[in-house]
Amino acid sequence: MKVLVATEKPFAAAAVNGIKAEIEATGNQLVLLEKYTDKSQLLDAVKDADAMIVRSDKVTPEVLDAAKKLKIVVRAGAGFDSIDTAYAKTKGVVVENTPGQNSNAVAELVFGLLVYAVRNFYNGKSGVELKGKKLGILAFGNVGRNVARVAKGFGMDVYAYDAYCPKAAIEEAGVHAVDSQNELFKNCDVVSLHIPATSETKESINYAQVNMMEKGGILINTARKEVINEPELIKLLSDREDLKYITDIKPDADAEFAKFEGRYFSTPKKMGAQTAEANINAGIAAAKQINAFFKDGCTKFQVNK
């Protein structure tokens, strides 16, 4: 079987070596398409691929139509909104992700961003401490659980809301479970977003929601930019000079947000999974899942059933 690793933003060399070792150990062939600059390169490379590993690369209907032999696509990471999962299903292509592999990397980034924010971006002026502050975690999946773990080390009071996670499971993790998203925003000094971009969540973080935060509130987004209603958040930041917005996903309206000097920060590109460890973990997990699929049809991590 031919396994294509198609990564516009390449894996680390150690990750590629690990993927290669896993794939070739089972007698399959690994083909690399790294740093491609045009969609035509991807369309050509995928034509005879039986499997594909991607990162944030877009797997559109055009790509899937070009991939006549494709049986499985694995997204090396948790989010899979860059893949047209519904169309893949009509083509009989299994789509999987690698949940949990990037979780610690994202959680650590949350606190790197948060410390930077509460210390006023290290501008020399007095800031505040995280100890004793209330942190709200919106969605208590793999990343949310790691954020809670790190937050306890800072001495923060941790709250969480997840419509799909039982309150008992949240409480068992030593976190206060609240009854609604509104309650989370009303009660917490900091809210960290870990929700996927779905029809329910897109643009759900809006003026009314964030305006519920107390004075000095901080919103952190290391999830997806699509969950933010950018025009409404810009208006809110204009109306309330006490709020801060910190993200590792550059907004479409970055120039507008940038006007809020000292209250807004975005990394140049998405940084959540940008650690050597996460890179290696996710890549090797993807390779193992492809091997398991070809060996015995395992689809444990399928997201388009």
C-alpha positions in Angstrom: 0.0 0.0 0.0 1.2 3.5 -0.8 0.9 6.0 2.2 1.1 9.6 1.3 2.2 12.2 3.9 1.0 15.5 2.5 2.0 18.4 4.7 2.2 21.9 3.5 3.6 22.6 7.0 6.0 19.7 7.4 6.4 17.4 10.4 9.7 17.6 12.3 12.4 15.3 10.9 12.1 13.0 13.9 8.4 12.6 13.3 9.0 11.8 9.6 11.5 9.2 10.6 9.1 7.6 13.1 6.3 7.6 10.5 8.6 6.0 7.9 9.7 3.3 10.4 6.1 2.4 11.3 4.8 2.3 7.7 7.7 0.4 6.2 7.8 -2.1 9.1 4.5 -3.5 7.7 5.7 -3.6 4.1 3.9 -0.5 3.0 5.5 2.4 1.0 5.8 5.9 2.3 5.7 8.9 0.0 6.4 12.5 1.1 4.9 15.7 -0.2 6.2 18.4 2.0 6.0 22.2 1.7 3.8 22.0 -1.5 2.8 25.4 -2.8 0.0 24.6 -5.2 -3.1 22.4 -5.0 -2.1 20.8 -8.3 0.8 19.2 -6.5 -1.4 17.5 -4.0 -3.9 16.4 -6.6 -1.1 14.7 -8.5 0.4 13.1 -5.5 -2.8 11.6 -4.2 -3.8 9.9 -7.4 -2.4 6.5 -6.5 -2.3 6.8 -2.7 -4.1 4.1 -0.7 -3.8 6.2 2.5 -2.9 9.7 3.5 -1.6 11.5 6.5 -2.2 15.3 6.8 -1.8 18.0 9.3 -3.9 21.2 8.7 -4.0 20.5 5.0 -7.4 20.8 3.3 -8.9 17.6 2.0 -11.7 18.9 -0.3 -14.0 17.1 -2.6 -11.6 17.9 -5.4 -8.8 16.1 -3.6 -11.0 13.1 -2.8 -12.2 12.9 -6.4 -8.5 12.8 -7.5 -7.7 10.0 -5.1 -9.1 7.0 -6.9 -7.5 4.4 -4.6 -7.8 6.3 -1.3 -9.2 4.2 1.6 -8.3 6.2 4.7 -7.2 9.7 5.6 -5.7 10.4 9.1 -5.5 13.9 10.4 -2.4 14.1 12.7 -4.1 16.1 15.4 -7.5 16.4 17.0 -9.4 18.9 14.9 -10.6 17.6 11.5 -12.7 20.5 10.1 -10.1 20.9 7.3 -11.4 17.6 5.8 -14.7 17.2 4.1 -15.7 14.2 6.2 -19.3 13.9 4.7 -18.0 13.8 1.1 -15.3 11.4 2.2 -18.0 9.1 3.5 -19.8 9.1 0.2 -16.5 8.0 -1.5 -16.1 5.2 1.0 -13.0 6.9 2.6 -12.5 6.5 6.3 -11.4 9.7 8.1 -9.7 9.5 11.4 -8.0 11.9 13.8 -5.4 11.3 16.6 -7.1 12.7 19.7 -5.0 13.4 22.7 -1.6 13.5 21.0 -1.3 17.3 21.0 -3.2 17.9 24.2 -0.3 18.7 26.6 1.3 21.0 24.0 -1.9 23.1 23.6 -2.4 23.2 27.4 1.1 24.5 28.0 0.6 27.1 25.3 -2.5 28.3 27.0 -0.5 29.2 30.1 2.4 30.7 28.1 -0.2 33.0 26.6 -2.0 33.6 29.9 1.1 34.6 31.9 2.1 36.9 29.0 -1.4 38.5 29.2 -1.6 39.0 33.0 1.9 40.5 33.1 0.8 43.1 30.5 2.9 41.6 27.7 6.1 42.2 29.7 5.9 45.9 29.2 7.4 46.7 32.6 4.1 47.7 34.2 2.7 45.8 37.2 0.4 42.9 36.4 -1.5 40.3 38.4 -1.0 36.7 39.5 -2.9 33.7 38.4 -3.0 32.1 41.9 -6.6 32.3 43.2 -8.1 33.4 39.9 -11.1 31.5 38.5 -10.4 29.7 35.2 -13.2 28.6 33.1 -12.6 25.8 30.6 -15.2 25.5 27.7 -15.2 21.9 26.6 -13.6 19.2 28.8 -11.9 16.9 26.3 -8.3 15.9 26.2 -7.0 19.5 26.0 -9.4 20.8 28.6 -8.3 18.1 31.1 -4.7 19.0 30.6 -5.5 22.7 31.0 -7.2 21.9 34.3 -4.1 19.9 35.4 -1.7 22.8 34.7 -4.1 25.3 36.2 -4.1 23.5 39.6 -0.3 23.9 39.6 -0.7 27.6 39.4 -3.2 27.5 42.3 -6.2 28.6 40.2 -9.8 27.8 41.0 -10.9 25.7 38.0 -14.4 25.5 36.5 -15.6 23.7 33.3 -18.6 23.3 31.1 -19.1 20.7 28.4 -22.5 19.9 27.0 -21.4 16.4 26.1 -19.4 15.5 29.2 -21.3 14.4 32.4 -20.9 16.7 35.3 -19.8 13.8 37.5 -16.8 13.2 35.2 -15.7 16.8 35.5 -16.1 16.8 39.3 -14.1 13.5 39.5 -11.2 15.4 37.9 -11.2 17.9 40.7 -12.9 20.6 38.7 -16.1 22.6 39.4 -18.8 21.6 36.9 -21.2 24.4 36.0 -24.6 24.1 34.4 -24.2 26.3 31.4 -21.9 28.2 29.2 -23.3 31.4 30.4 -22.5 30.5 34.0 -18.9 29.8 33.0 -18.5 33.3 31.5 -20.3 35.0 34.4 -18.2 33.4 37.1 -14.7 33.2 35.7 -11.8 35.7 35.4 -10.4 33.8 32.5 -12.2 31.6 29.9 -10.2 29.2 27.7 -11.9 27.9 24.6 -11.5 24.2 23.6 -14.6 23.7 21.4 -14.5 22.4 17.9 -15.8 24.4 14.9 -19.3 22.9 14.3 -22.6 24.3 13.1 -23.5 24.8 16.8 -20.3 26.6 17.8 -19.4 28.7 14.8 -19.5 32.4 15.8 -21.1 31.4 19.2 -18.5 33.4 21.2 -20.1 36.8 20.6 -20.7 40.1 22.2 -23.4 39.0 24.7 -21.5 35.9 25.8 -18.1 37.6 26.5 -19.8 40.7 27.9 -20.9 38.5 30.9 -17.3 38.4 32.1 -16.4 40.5 35.2 -14.1 43.5 34.9 -10.6 42.5 33.8 -11.7 39.3 32.1 -9.4 37.4 29.7 -10.6 35.3 26.8 -8.1 32.7 25.4 -8.7 30.9 22.1 -6.5 28.0 21.1 -9.4 26.2 19.5 -10.6 27.5 16.1 -11.0 31.0 14.8 -14.4 30.1 13.4 -16.0 29.9 16.9 -15.4 33.7 17.4 -17.9 36.2 16.1 -15.1 38.7 15.1 -17.2 41.8 14.4 -19.0 41.5 17.7 -15.9 40.8 19.7 -14.2 43.8 18.2 -17.2 45.9 19.2 -17.0 44.6 22.7 -13.3 45.3 23.1 -14.1 48.8 21.9 -16.9 49.2 24.4 -15.1 47.6 27.3 -11.5 48.7 27.8 -10.9 46.2 30.6 -11.1 43.0 28.5 -8.3 41.1 26.8 -8.4 38.6 23.9 -5.4 36.3 23.4 -5.2 33.6 20.7 -2.8 31.5 18.7 -5.1 31.7 15.6 -4.7 35.0 13.7 -8.2 36.4 13.2 -9.4 37.4 9.7 -9.8 40.9 11.2 -6.3 41.0 12.7 -5.7 44.6 11.8 -8.9 45.6 13.6 -8.0 43.7 16.7 -4.5 45.0 16.7 -5.9 48.5 17.4 -6.5 47.3 21.0 -2.9 47.7 22.0 -2.1 46.0 25.3 -5.3 44.0 25.3 -4.9 41.8 22.2 -2.3 39.3 21.1 -2.1 36.7 18.4 0.8 34.5 17.4 1.8 34.8 13.7 0.4 31.3 13.0 -1.3 28.5 14.9 1.1 27.3 17.6 -0.9 24.8 19.7 0.7 21.6 18.4 4.0 23.2 17.5 6.3 21.2 19.8 8.7 18.4 18.9 6.9 16.0 21.2 3.4 16.7 19.8 4.7 16.6 16.3 6.2 13.1 16.8 3.3 11.8 18.9 0.6 12.8 16.4 2.6 11.6 13.3 3.5 8.2 14.7 -0.1 7.7 16.1 -1.4 8.4 12.5 1.0 5.8 11.1 0.0 3.2 13.6 -3.7 3.8 12.9 -3.2 3.3 9.2 -1.3 0.1 9.8 -4.1 -1.1 12.1 -6.7 -0.2 9.4 -4.9 -2.2 6.7 -4.1 -5.1 9.1 -7.5 -5.8 10.5 -9.9 -3.0 9.5 -9.6 -1.2 12.8 -11.5 2.2 12.7 -11.4 3.1 16.4 -10.7 6.7 15.7 -13.0 7.2 12.7 -14.9 10.5 12.7 -17.1 10.0 9.7 -19.1 6.9 10.6 
